[in-house]
Amino acid sequence: MQFIKIMQTLMLMLPTLINVVRQVQELFPQKELGPQKLELVKQMTEAAHQADPDTNVDFDQLWPAVRRVIEGILTLVKSDAAAPK
């Protein structure tokens, strides 16, 4: 049942993750800062997770899935930016 908990958590987080990725990209557009930007998002996510007493998913189990979602968001953002207008 952990899969269901993680999937539900990701679905709830998706709009926020999209906004966070956009904001971080706008604030730090330098491509060479990729690892630092990802670490910033991780720290923000972990801080929010720790502040929520009702969380039902362990952060160490959640983070790999969140990271993959972020990578997917970045792929979509980059392909949209490269698309002809």
C-alpha positions in Angstrom: 0.0 0.0 0.0 3.0 2.3 0.2 2.7 2.7 -3.6 -0.8 4.2 -3.2 0.4 6.6 -0.5 3.3 7.8 -2.6 1.2 8.1 -5.7 -1.5 10.1 -3.8 1.2 12.3 -2.3 2.8 13.0 -5.8 -0.6 13.9 -7.3 -1.2 16.4 -4.5 2.3 17.8 -4.9 2.3 18.1 -8.7 0.9 21.6 -9.1 3.2 22.9 -6.3 6.2 21.1 -7.8 5.5 22.7 -11.2 5.4 26.1 -9.7 8.5 25.6 -7.6 10.4 24.4 -10.7 9.3 27.4 -12.7 10.2 29.8 -9.9 13.7 28.3 -9.3 14.3 28.3 -13.1 13.4 32.0 -13.3 15.5 32.9 -10.3 18.5 30.9 -11.4 18.4 30.4 -15.2 22.1 29.3 -15.4 22.2 25.7 -16.7 25.3 24.9 -14.8 23.4 25.3 -11.5 21.3 22.3 -12.1 22.5 20.2 -9.2 22.2 23.1 -6.8 18.7 23.9 -8.0 17.6 20.3 -7.5 19.2 20.4 -4.0 17.3 23.6 -3.2 14.0 21.9 -4.2 14.9 18.9 -2.1 15.6 21.0 0.9 12.3 22.8 0.5 10.4 19.6 0.1 12.1 18.0 3.0 11.4 21.0 5.2 7.7 21.0 4.3 7.6 17.3 4.9 9.2 17.6 8.3 6.8 20.4 9.3 3.7 18.3 8.5 2.8 16.1 11.5 0.2 14.2 9.5 2.5 13.0 6.7 2.2 9.2 6.1 5.1 8.7 3.8 8.8 8.5 4.8 10.8 11.2 3.1 13.6 8.8 2.1 11.0 6.7 0.2 9.3 9.8 -1.3 12.3 11.7 -2.6 13.3 9.4 -5.4 9.8 9.6 -6.8 9.7 13.4 -6.4 13.0 13.7 -8.1 11.7 11.7 -11.1 8.6 13.9 -11.3 10.9 17.0 -11.3 13.0 15.6 -14.0 9.8 14.9 -16.0 8.7 18.5 -15.5 12.0 19.8 -16.6 11.9 17.7 -19.8 8.5 19.1 -20.6 9.6 22.6 -19.9 12.7 22.2 -22.1 10.7 20.6 -25.0 8.1 23.4 -24.8 10.8 26.1 -24.9 12.5 24.4 -27.9 9.2 24.0 -29.8 8.7 26.5 -32.7 6.2 29.2 -31.9 
